[in-house]
């Protein structure tokens, strides 16, 4: 099954990406922390210095910043700063073990602080050992939340035995710890029980204060169970939950049905504007075709429905796909762009963060944070470029006219490659093409294709209005050309295909 393939794949990647570490285990505390852990902006920092690859700083953790980030979870803490927690990874070496922690005042300049734990969390390690396995020397996919006066850090620990895993909870009064283990939320074993793998935790709190926990992978999809809000642990001890999300299968030439690829990394939020719960999840292989899908529900228990109104627990692939491997002009492209964290700044602004791997050297892992907007009918749409704090001044129709890089995120929807690492070697980059918004209101000089603008929404009318794309307009950085500010477009067409655009310089 999938987890066995994942473990063997990680071993194969050790030459360039190590998800491993030292042999010690620790229940509380933290790793080595830099002496200066302030979040103030460095005088020497320049956004232009954020690179796609980082061979010169790979072993210098004080310079990691946005580098060596995989499976991030981000929260805005009481001190006003943002904290990111992520899987133990490192390009070209052995990372410290215990969940990487970073801090930022602006979501742009990040400072690596160290690890939350001094080694493996003891409770999860003991569970795995007691059931005949050896814990991986790497803590995976944390999830951070604030509940009352305490910060709760959920984590996953897997092993050398397929599906022998545990998700635990540690708590602290501070986002920087020290952390004390409270207990295990859910576990999974290598037995005949039908259950998904106990990895990739996330939590949502309802307006009434109830809490629901989600986890899972391609073993049997995404599961949910109710928590006790007072403890953050399962409301009913031993509850493994019920499945709420699955994905499709493809029949091969021999008549065998093969799963279309990975399904993991649930992230669930509640949007009070639309009064709906949103389930974000990641499809396909983590270093190549990795992409983000989303569904929504009226209840945290589901059912979650995709863009076409299909229950996400049905054995088909679901959309919309809002982030996927992409390539703008004059750049090698980004792949592996999933396992997201979705969070708010508390002022009504939403963001989505994930790792990105440069296609020219995909063993590198860089933190991407994007603004997240919402269509008028309540679907999330991600900015085509990373967040850079660009001032949002008025954009006129005259300024909107011009030539754009346009990307339609579609390849992972139409070019399905069943399997995992061995099969999904091509990232299937969604490549930009040129679209011109003529000052006269036509598109590409064709009178059958027109555009209209009612800020902040741009509408592209194709074939006399037979098809309409509705795109959110904002200012943002052109990361590929080091241009501080340009015009960005993001939205969907009537069929739920995500569309990105970026205005090119004259």
DOVO-459889 format. One record per residue (C-alpha): x, y negated, z. Coordinates in steps of 0.001 Angstrom, whole numbers, plus 500000, padded with zeros to 6 digits. Layout:
% residues N
XYZ ...
% end
This chain:
% residues 506
500000500000500000 500846496335499872 502695495891503161 505127498691502347 505812497020499027 506262493710500834 508814495157503239 510827496765500454 510659493534498496 512002491566501415 514904493950501665 515635493442497995 515636489698498460 518207489706501274 521008488518499007 519249485230498465 516501484992501059 516824486421504542 513782486886506714 515688488441509570 517707487495512615 519327488390515897 518396491371518037 517278489571521198 513640489253522211 512167486509524361 508708485883525741 508992482169526426 511131479150525821 512745478030522613 515861478318520552 518715475878520069 517354472334519713 519313469359518364 520337466799520972 518571463998519076 514973465099518527 513375461698517993 511008461286515081 512098457810514069 513080457378510452 516763457776509721 518473454710508316 520236456930505792 517066458685504622 515978458187501035 513045459970499474 515148460284496308 517503462565498232 514840465273498657 516097467879496225 514594470973494641 517601473050495684 519910472645498679 523043474819498448 525138472322500421 522916472270503505 521633475831503630 523612476684506790 523340473246508423 520025473431510266 520216469807511398 519871468872507720 517147471357506798 514361468778506913 511796470058504336 514037472969503314 513684476664504230 509946476293504819 507565479196504229 503964479628505458 503676476242507204 501048475215509749 500879471496510528 499180469489513254 499073465820514189 499924465800517887 498927463455520684 502164461490520278 501113460523516743 503739462653515018 503183465664512796 504612469050513749 505173471889511302 505602475527512357 506716478124509841 508027481622509175 511634482532510003 513351482198506621 516582480860505269 518105480674501815 521333482656501557 521796483549505216 520322484874508454 517861482480510079 517309482027513793 514347484049515059 511315482579516773 509189480309514473 510774477242512932 509560473865514226 509818470472512500 508615466977513233 507717464003511041 506254460563511589 505083460171507992 504783463638506364 507747462723504145 510896462753506272 511069465945508325 513477466823511105 514199470439512003 513929470874515784 514746474542516293 512651477607517089 509615477860519338 510780481167520847 514223482392521780 513885485561519713 510907487810519137 507761487359521258 507893490173523780 504249491276523823 504059491900520091 507488493537520020 506494495876522861 503258496839521090 505107497801517916 507797499728519778 505189501591521831 503542502774518606 506692504145517031 507825501184514955 510720498769514885 509718495097514895 510900492962512027 513516490464513145 511351487644511860 508180485995513142 505688485285510383 502991482797509477 502245480843512660 499102478808513222 499020475778515528 496022474130517164 495274471840520111 492512472997522455 491751470835525449 495030470020527134 497057472853525628 498679473598522322 498064477116521063 500589478767518780 499439481954517083 502004484147515358 502307487454513493 504895490167513997 505122493068511544 507321496157511508 509035498801509432 505803500839509493 503079499829507079 500214497947508789 501747498317512270 501502494656513210 500314492331515952 499072488771516226 499786487043519516 499162483721521218 501555481481523112 500568478239524852 502228475013525963 501329471550527188 503622470095524514 503977470692520774 507674471308521381 507174473857524142 508268475643526227 505847478332525119 504388481052527344 502829484172525876 499183484635526829 498336487856525028 497683489699521797 494633488651519799 494416491566517402 496610494482516362 496658496988513516 498167500440513221 499264502925510581 496279505219511020 493045506176509270 491135503187510633 489736500906507966 491231497566508892 493280494855507302 496851494102508378 497196491983511520 499098489076509963 498416485472508911 496260484043511730 494079480940511604 491322479483513799 488349477183513242 486331475422515928 482650474731515311 480949471450516254 479434473350519219 482864474428520447 482747478076519375 485958479468517903 486424481957515099 489649483690514207 490675484898510719 493532487103509572 494460489691506977 496096490743503746 495574492993500742 495249496052502986 491527495336503245 491035491615502740 490369488801505191 488665489523508533 487053487293511141 486248487738514843 485053485447517604 487408484048520220 486888483078523829 487520479318523652 488785479279527247 491626481696526513 492086481653522718 492005485462522760 489333487794521369 485926487281522984 485527491054522992 488696492965523780 489711495303520972 487495493597518376 489114493840514940 486402491735513293 484553492113510007 485644491444506461 484632488167504793 486879488049501704 488164490554499142 489496490464495604 489110492278492313 490485495421490685 491482496252487106 491233499693485497 494379500839483723 494715503040480645 494699506164482814 491402505258484402 492941504230487725 491686501125489517 494468498814490698 494044495793492927 494656492582491005 497292491443493472 497863490131496937 495234488443499103 496428486795502306 497004483572504253 493474482529505244 493089478932506387 489636477809507549 488517474268508272 485209472579508989 484430469430506997 481828467380508890 481032465253505832 479613468242503963 478818470291507088 480539473303505598 483330475725506460 486060476150503859 488107479328503488 491417478764501707 493367481900500795 496385482867498733 496468485227495759 499326487095494080 503041487546494694 504622485043497076 507641484032494976 506039483895491529 502288483638490807 501249482609494351 498178480341494185 495443478911496416 491731479760496087 488868478393498184 485284479257499091 482762477664501433 480031478657503849 477371477216506121 478537479437508992 482022480368510238 480962484006509925 480221483535506245 479203484512503743 481731482335501944 480780481616498350 483064480794495450 482488478094492835 480083480318490920 478059481198493998 479513484702494344 480129486067497837 483911486102498355 483556489505499995 482705490994496591 485460492969494835 486109490385492132 488586487537491846 487235484217493032 487709480532492274 488193477675492256 491966477830492172 493122474428493419 496925474886493499 498963477142491216 502444477311489640 502927474258487438 505394472417485245 505349468716484443 507413467255481595 511190467022482151 511168469472485063 511718473202485492 508456473655487393 507315474940490765 506156478460491599 505177480344494750 503006477359495691 500616478846498256 500083479965501861 498668476604502740 497941474569505832 494972472194505594 494776469403508159 493483465910508871 495242462820510165 492253462068512383 491244459064510275 489318460929507614 492310461681505403 492956465319504503 496209466975503468 497260470387502220 500777471754502725 502509474831501317 505914476050500223 507181475483496719 509931477370494900 511782475642492040 511506477831488973 515139477192488083 516170478860491358 513125480405493062 514909481695496174 514888478124497513 511822477109499561 510747473489499961 507841472071501969 505179470406499803 502553468166501387 499748466842499163 496737464659499719 493472466549499582 490378464870498171 486813466123497790 484498466160494818 481139464513495257 479519467932495608 481972469060498250 484872470984496707 488478470249497718 490887468985495054 494631468641495640 496870465855494417 499109466881491516 502125465404493284 503589465565496770 502599462889499253 504946459908499346 503030457252501269 502367455128498167 500157452092498835 496665452454497384 495968449176495567 493179448591493043 493546450363489688 491811448624486791 490531450241483611 493191448367481665 495921449866483841 494351453315483605 494731453367479815 497903455091478662 499586458457478122 499417461225480713 500857464601481484 497791466802481938 497696470268483482 494732472626483574 495264475220486307 494032478304484510 496688480932483759 496349482915486991 492601483042486359 492800484306482791 496108486204482708 495653488632485594 498608490949486273 497536493697488704 500195494578491255 502786492900493411 506459491967493144 507457494563490527 504588493658488221 504208489911488831 507655488762487751 506439485881485575 505154482908487619 502819481965484762 503560478262484990 500670476017484024 502474473687481643 501657470033481060 500477468688477726 499994465089476613 496666463281476779 496222459606475873 493447457433477243 493086454787474534 492330451222475558 489290451343473272 487757454130475406 488575457103473194 490840460039474044 493752460869471760 492249458567469121 489234460849468614 485848459106468652 484170462361469739 486196462303472947 485746459335475264 486482458243478822 484695456093481380 485819454774484752 483810454042487901 486491453751490613 487778455992491984 486315458479489491 487427458898485882 485248460916483514 486613462565480379 483860463351477869 484859465993475312 483110466881472051 480509464179472326 479955464840476023 479448468592475762 482153469044478399 482949466589481199 485981466470483493 485599464315486607 488890463204488129 489838461248491245 492208458350490516 494920457215492924 498479455984493055 501315458345493847 504950459125493269 506254460682490056 508609463157491716 509906464573488443 511165461174487234 511982459540490608 509411456812489908 508053455340493179 504522454734491924 502355455807489028 498722456862488522 497653460368489500 494510462261488544 492935465309490168 489561466941489794 487561469716488182 485570470372485078 482032471726485144 483359475282485188 485470474752488310 488878474577486601 491222472270488490 492753469512486372 495800467430487213 497148464336485514 500064461946485892 500558458741483945 503867458608482095 506005455503481951 505930453493478735 
% end
